[in-house]
Amino acid sequence: MVKLVKLISPFALLATLAALGSPAVSADLPRKPVYKAPPIEYLWNPWQIRVRALGVITRNSGHVDQVASSGLATSDTIVPELDISYFFNKNIAAELILGVTRNHVTGTGSINGLDVGKAWLLPPTLTLQYHFTDFGAFKPYVGAGVNYTWFFDQSAGNSLNNGVIITNSHLHNAFAPAVQFGFDYMIDQHWGWNVDAKKLWLRPSWDGVAGSTPITGKVNLDPWLLGTGITYKF
């Protein structure tokens, strides 16, 4: 009996030591590192452009000073438009809107149907915007600024109406305040879709000659500029 105990004891002792040593050995082994791809970092670029189709919807208001109960109506148009934005940071941007449109002025009221004249307009508008950045790909903004409109390539109606012919029709360049709101929906880092609305309070003075009599007036264009198109962020 004594010999059996002596025979088994060394093996039991080795097994015990192996069991006790296993955790220590495995704990000492270096762990295999877990590889994680570094986050993608995009370089900040402050420039952005948009190309839009723009609807110009005017107020159809105005008057000729020398004619009682007279009114003026202006045509609505759809034109291409380009705007360029510069971001001072992720929220604040300045935007310059460029485009040209043709305008046709006719008489209403007591001069209904009178062809007053036509002119091309170059109405650059500069706005300062605040962009909201807490809605993911949906990025709304609001803005306010100033417009200055040049009238060029002007022509009088030169059509007879109730014995009156308008000649030397001339719209005068004018400043106008502007407000703006819209949004970009970004498809990826660079490309997006834009919807934009601007309101201008544009009221240029006007003069011409009716027969041989100089006349003056004011055209209240006050247009809504409603646009949609493509955004590209550099």
VENZI-V979796 format. One record per residue. N is the residue number from 1. PHI is phi as a letter, one per 20 degrees, with the letter a starting at -180 (* if undefined). OMEGA is omega as a letter, one per 20 degrees, with the letter a starting at -180 (999 if undefined). BURIAL is + if it has 9 or more other ideal C-beta (glycine too) atoms within 8 Angstrom, else -. Layout:
n:phi:omega:burial
N:PHI:OMEGA:BURIAL
N:PHI:OMEGA:BURIAL
This chain:
n:phi:omega:burial
1:*:a:-
2:f:r:-
3:f:a:-
4:f:r:-
5:f:r:-
6:f:a:-
7:f:a:-
8:f:a:-
9:g:r:-
10:f:r:-
11:f:r:-
12:f:r:-
13:f:r:-
14:f:r:-
15:f:a:-
16:f:r:-
17:f:r:-
18:f:r:-
19:f:r:-
20:f:a:-
21:e:a:-
22:g:r:-
23:f:a:-
24:f:a:-
25:f:a:-
26:f:r:-
27:f:a:-
28:e:a:-
29:f:r:-
30:f:r:-
31:f:r:-
32:f:a:-
33:f:r:-
34:e:a:-
35:e:r:-
36:c:r:-
37:f:r:-
38:f:r:-
39:f:r:-
40:f:r:-
41:d:r:-
42:e:r:-
43:f:a:-
44:f:r:-
45:c:a:-
46:e:a:-
47:e:r:+
48:b:r:+
49:c:r:+
50:c:r:+
51:c:a:-
52:c:r:+
53:e:a:+
54:c:r:+
55:e:a:+
56:d:a:+
57:d:a:-
58:e:a:+
59:e:a:-
60:m:r:-
61:b:r:-
62:q:a:+
63:a:r:+
64:d:a:+
65:g:a:-
66:e:a:-
67:c:a:+
68:f:r:-
69:l:r:-
70:e:r:+
71:b:a:+
72:c:r:+
73:c:a:+
74:c:a:+
75:e:r:+
76:e:a:-
77:b:r:+
78:c:a:-
79:c:r:+
80:f:a:-
81:b:r:+
82:c:r:+
83:c:a:+
84:c:a:+
85:d:r:+
86:c:a:+
87:e:r:+
88:f:r:-
89:b:a:-
90:f:a:-
91:d:a:-
92:d:a:+
93:b:r:+
94:d:a:+
95:c:r:+
96:d:a:+
97:d:a:+
98:c:r:-
99:r:r:+
100:c:r:-
101:b:r:+
102:d:a:+
103:c:r:+
104:c:a:-
105:d:r:+
106:c:a:+
107:e:r:+
108:c:a:+
109:m:a:-
110:f:r:-
111:d:a:+
112:g:r:-
113:n:a:-
114:f:r:+
115:e:a:+
116:f:r:+
117:r:a:+
118:c:r:+
119:b:r:+
120:e:a:+
121:d:r:+
122:d:a:-
123:d:r:+
124:g:a:+
125:c:r:+
126:d:r:+
127:c:r:+
128:d:a:+
129:d:r:+
130:d:a:-
131:d:r:+
132:e:a:+
133:c:a:-
134:d:a:-
135:c:r:-
136:m:a:-
137:f:r:-
138:e:a:-
139:c:r:+
140:f:r:+
141:b:r:+
142:c:a:+
143:b:r:+
144:b:a:+
145:a:a:+
146:c:r:+
147:d:r:+
148:c:a:+
149:d:r:+
150:e:r:-
151:d:a:+
152:b:a:-
153:l:a:-
154:e:r:+
155:b:r:+
156:f:a:+
157:f:r:+
158:l:r:-
159:d:a:-
160:e:r:-
161:b:a:+
162:l:r:-
163:m:a:-
164:d:r:+
165:c:r:+
166:e:r:+
167:c:r:-
168:l:r:-
169:f:a:+
170:b:r:+
171:e:a:+
172:e:r:+
173:g:a:-
174:b:r:+
175:e:r:-
176:b:r:+
177:f:a:+
178:b:r:+
179:c:a:+
180:b:r:+
181:b:a:+
182:r:r:+
183:b:r:+
184:d:r:+
185:d:a:+
186:e:r:+
187:f:r:-
188:b:a:-
189:f:a:-
190:d:a:-
191:d:r:+
192:b:r:+
193:d:a:+
194:c:r:+
195:c:a:-
196:b:r:+
197:c:r:+
198:c:r:+
199:c:r:+
200:d:r:+
201:d:a:-
202:d:a:+
203:c:a:+
204:f:r:+
205:f:a:+
206:b:r:+
207:b:a:+
208:a:r:+
209:c:r:+
210:d:a:+
211:m:r:-
212:c:a:-
213:d:r:-
214:f:r:-
215:c:r:+
216:c:r:+
217:a:r:+
218:b:r:+
219:d:r:+
220:e:a:+
221:f:r:+
222:k:a:+
223:f:r:+
224:e:r:+
225:d:a:+
226:d:a:+
227:c:r:+
228:b:a:+
229:r:a:+
230:d:r:+
231:d:r:+
232:c:r:+
233:d:a:+
234:f:999:-
